[in-house]
């Protein structure tokens, strides 16, 4: 999980097998890492 604003470093992204993003609605600044990981785990629950 990346930080708010900057996200993951280029080095971390280069070492990842898969990179995903959570699309954000206009006017929404960011999700905190707990909320972002919860959304990602929910989306992957049946994968």
C-alpha positions, 0 to 999 in steps of 0.5 A: 500500500502506498502513501497518500499523495505520492503513492509507491516509489518507482522502485517498489512499482518496478518490483511489483508483479501487478499494479492496481489502482482504486478509482476515485470520484471527482472531489475525493482527495484520497483513502487512508491505507486502512480503507484502501486495503479493505476495498482491495481485499473485498474486490479480491475475495473471490479471485 
